[in-house]
Amino acid sequence: MPPGYLAAMKKRQHPQAFLVTVLWTLGLLFLGSVVHATASSLACPDWPTCFGTLVPEMTGGVFWEHLHRLVAGGLILLFSAATWLAFREAPRFAWVRLWALVGIGLLLIQAVLGGVTVLLRLPDAVSTSHLAMAFLFLALATILAVATSEGWNQGVGPSPAAVGPIRKSAIAASILAFLQSVLGATVRHTDAGMACPDVPLCLGEWIPPLHHPLVVLHFGHRVLGVLLLSAVFWVGHIAFRRSGSRRLRILGVAIVLVALGQVLLGFLSVYYRLAVGPVALHTLFAATLLTLLVTISVLTWAPHQNAGEGDGRRNAGAGSESSKAGAGTALTTAQGTDGR
């Protein structure tokens, strides 16, 4: 038996399982975007089978659509396993088990929405809800992964003075990122992606005529993107300058870079007439940005490194005073003995 094998087996495994779930979900969102961008959403016209079988010929659009279904099924199994591990082991917080069960519920609803989307031939409302539910589950899985992570007690949280500003701004930016993703899903499924065929202008103007609903949707997505970019810059700034945490400083830089990449990919998606690569990466970057913002939000509840150091110094100081007192008592006793 290899050294350390038993110790590794005794180590809690649900944190790693939740982390893998987050990464798996990001991959699934990317794959789902490829399915839509390649017009493969109805390549399998039935559900849950594909042309009446669970093992169709994996060619053309069937490859992407059926692969998407297989990966989605894998996500349900993976998250169910992570939930089972959380119940079997002792999670850091009791609420982890409850929210893991909520996550399973979200996944089952998500699967049903995916089936209804196919059976009803891609209705806009159901298709948009399907993608919105995926982003909601991603946020929940991120919360579980961060709150159960092994590094939680390693001083990764912000300094006490920075907790309030970072927490409020990061939560607000997370909500804004989620709303922007839902609006982006609406733009995608209503075919409003090319309602503004030019960038950075829209129909040759900074503020286009807002007479057609598709133009309103597309332009609204751009406006909300600017607001989100501003919020991300602010969160990145205070996380880098005021958090006092190396982890949060890195995350602060990361969200700014991802947000800038997201804007660039949005431009490229329009410029290249909704080409598969830019569109799929645009969705992936949106999901990644939401994940990072939720991570920063959750980390504001983690302990700060100076708190532990302060306790250590106080304990050391108390020990020193105790030692001095003990030494003084011993010296007094010795002097008394000499006097006798």
CORMO-V177886 format. One record per backbone hydrogen bond with DSSP energy under -0.5 kcal/mol. NH is the residue of the N-H (numbers start at 1). CO is the residue of the C=O. Records with the same first field share a line. If there is no record, write none. Layout:
NH = CO / CO
This chain:
5 = 2
8 = 4
9 = 5
10 = 6
11 = 7
17 = 13
18 = 14
19 = 15
20 = 16
21 = 17
22 = 18
23 = 19
24 = 20
25 = 21
26 = 22
27 = 23
28 = 24
29 = 25
30 = 26
31 = 27
32 = 28
33 = 29
34 = 30
35 = 31
36 = 32
37 = 33
38 = 34
39 = 36
40 = 35
43 = 40
45 = 43
50 = 53
53 = 50
58 = 56
59 = 57
62 = 59
63 = 59 / 60
64 = 60
65 = 61
66 = 62
67 = 63
68 = 64
69 = 65
70 = 66
71 = 67
72 = 68
73 = 69
74 = 70
75 = 71
76 = 72
77 = 73
78 = 74
79 = 75
80 = 76
81 = 77
82 = 78
83 = 79
84 = 80
85 = 81
86 = 82
87 = 83
88 = 84
89 = 85
91 = 86 / 89
96 = 93
97 = 94
98 = 94
99 = 95
100 = 96
101 = 97
102 = 98
103 = 99
104 = 100
105 = 101
106 = 102
107 = 103
108 = 104
109 = 105
110 = 106
111 = 107
112 = 108
113 = 109
114 = 110
115 = 111
116 = 112
117 = 113
118 = 114
119 = 115
120 = 116
121 = 118
122 = 117
127 = 123
128 = 124
129 = 125
130 = 126
131 = 127
132 = 128
133 = 129
134 = 130
135 = 131
136 = 132
137 = 133
138 = 134
139 = 135
140 = 136
141 = 137
142 = 138
143 = 139
144 = 140
145 = 141
146 = 142
147 = 143
148 = 144
149 = 146
152 = 149
154 = 151
156 = 152
157 = 303
159 = 243
162 = 159
163 = 159 / 160
164 = 160
166 = 162
167 = 163
168 = 164
169 = 165
170 = 166
171 = 167
172 = 168
173 = 169
174 = 170
175 = 171
176 = 172
177 = 173
178 = 174
179 = 175
180 = 176
181 = 177
182 = 178
183 = 179
184 = 180
185 = 181
186 = 182
187 = 183
188 = 184
189 = 185
190 = 186
191 = 188
192 = 187
193 = 187
195 = 192
197 = 195
202 = 205
205 = 202
208 = 206
211 = 209
212 = 209
216 = 212
217 = 213
218 = 214
219 = 215
220 = 216
221 = 217
222 = 218
223 = 219
224 = 220
225 = 221
226 = 222
227 = 223
228 = 224
229 = 225
230 = 226
231 = 227
232 = 228
233 = 229
234 = 230
235 = 231
236 = 232
237 = 233
238 = 234
239 = 235
240 = 236
241 = 237
242 = 238
243 = 238 / 239
249 = 245
250 = 246
251 = 247
252 = 248
253 = 249
254 = 250
255 = 251
256 = 252
257 = 253
258 = 254
259 = 255
260 = 256
261 = 257
262 = 258
263 = 259
264 = 260
265 = 261
266 = 262
267 = 263
268 = 264
269 = 265
270 = 266
271 = 267
272 = 268
273 = 270
274 = 269
279 = 275
280 = 276
281 = 277
282 = 278
283 = 279
284 = 280
285 = 281
286 = 282
287 = 283
288 = 284
289 = 285
290 = 286
291 = 287
292 = 288
293 = 289
294 = 290
295 = 291
296 = 292
297 = 293
298 = 294
299 = 295
300 = 296 / 297
301 = 298
302 = 299
305 = 155
307 = 304
308 = 304
309 = 305
310 = 306
311 = 307
312 = 308
313 = 309
314 = 310
315 = 311
316 = 312
317 = 313
318 = 314
319 = 315
320 = 316
321 = 317
322 = 318
323 = 319
324 = 320
325 = 321
326 = 322
327 = 323
328 = 324
329 = 325
330 = 326
331 = 327
332 = 328
333 = 329
334 = 330
335 = 331
336 = 332
337 = 333
338 = 334
339 = 335
340 = 336
